[in-house]
Amino acid sequence: MNEIVHAINSIHKILKSPSEHPLSHRNRSQLIDILNILNLFINSNSSRQEWIRLICRQLNRLTNYNHLISSKIWIQSYDDIFYVQDKANGEQGDPGSAKTSLLRWITCVFARSILNGHAQVVLEGDDCIPVRIPILIRIGEFATWLRQYPTKTLIDYIGEHTWDSKRYCHDDNKNVLKELINHGHTLILLDGLDEITEVGQKGEIVDLVRKFVDEYVRGPDFISAFDDRMFYGTPLDYCYHTIVETQPPSIPGGNQIIITSRIIGYQLHPLIGTFIHHYAFLLMNYNEAKEFVKKWLSQIEKSIFEILLNEGINLDRKLMKVLSKRRYNIVKVLLENSLELLSNPSLLSLICTFIFRSFDKFNPKSRVEVYNYAVQVTLHSWKSYESNIPETVLTNFLIDLACYLHLNSPSGLIDEFDMKKLCYLILQQQGLSYDHKILHEYVHKLTSLLDFNIGIFAERGLQIYGFLHLSFQAYFVAHSIIKGPPDEVAKRILTITIHSRFHESLLLAIGWISWKWSFDDYDMFCNLLVTLPTQYSIPFGTILFFDAFNDIQRLPSNS
């Protein structure tokens, strides 16, 4: 603890002290970010606090005797400290973390700047970057094109490329993009390296991207992203923090490239180079999620108001303000109770949609209620597409599928072939039919529903499926745990409570039991949970109950 406090005081001193060489806006921001992170860990019970304490201890030892370069020492540790925070708060690469949205936004910002005749795009604070021509490419569509033209390369595809199967530019302009690349005036944005699920082809695509980067993404000084650094690890590098060895993006000239991928599968064929930097998307914190909700609701309300106004329908502005405030307050309460669910932009949009449609019916008091509402809305949407499949069949399919993934797939993913095979077996076990042909028709109908990408379970890669958020998987596993009378459920929970993979599902299961079961059954369950004999000397049932305290809706009896 003292090491962290000492580090905070050290950074405060750097920020307040006048210097012959004032800090740049970027470096000052980095120091403030480090300060904020250290403050978070002062009173934290997180297991990562010890990591932060050890980093601070090491850096304090350096800064105590090297006052002149203390700011450089802290700035150099920026990535390490953020890495620890990333692991504590979670990092993203999953669907819904806004990777594609980010690239589309970057394309839009640069395109607008070009249309407006601006020479630079202004970023946060005083930072700015020269305008480059954005070229947005979906790697999945490049892979499809490559099957037709196996001898071609990425540079051949540019100008011919598509986005959502639509041509990116007219035939008259396709060579212009290549010329702009040749002269170093472009920003190439490659989206979805993970969309290539066939291992052999993925290796081939990554090799083509690597060759493209090596040949075309060079600075005016002809340095490649894969060249070695000259001064890395030398005394000169240590004294001056980091020697800049190639032209930074903030100076005009030279192409730049951004590539997105989910974390799953990336390590098999990574792009590694001296001047290639990797970043993980962080989950949104409370304030960021609150700001997201405010803007989301405001924009939707504005759009609806304009549409109705164009149709000649006038709305009471005072009433709209009242409704708007009620919606926002409901989401605010949700954020306080379920931040881990609502910190993903896609899921947060989903929750906002539910509230916008029927906020009077949506006032959850626990996490399990949020998941349940999302599931019910999704099942209702699926039913509108395919009314012949009973809702109980859909629910039981998702429960069995979640259990299968939980036990057999650490990544939570399943390919289409295995999913159809599993679906057939599940429907057969449910006694839906014993006719081979009818069962296959049901399998086709049920798996076709997933193509609508509604809500909770969807295609997450090319013919690779999974729950949109692992919390939904845990929710359905929880439903398998609570099947049966109270004594059976209590015994089942005590059997699996030592397995960490089931921890989230167990918390949701206890939350559901406290919410939905009769008081007598709930009370009996709680009694059995804390009194049943087990082979362990540690009272895991009692510990689990207190761990689930924030998830339960009501307390059992005093006895």
Order of alpha helices (4+ residues) and beta strands (2+ residues): alpha-alpha-alpha-alpha-alpha-beta-alpha-beta-beta-beta-alpha-alpha-beta-beta-alpha-beta-alpha-alpha-beta-beta-alpha-alpha-alpha-alpha-alpha-alpha-beta-alpha-alpha-beta-beta-alpha-alpha-alpha-alpha-alpha
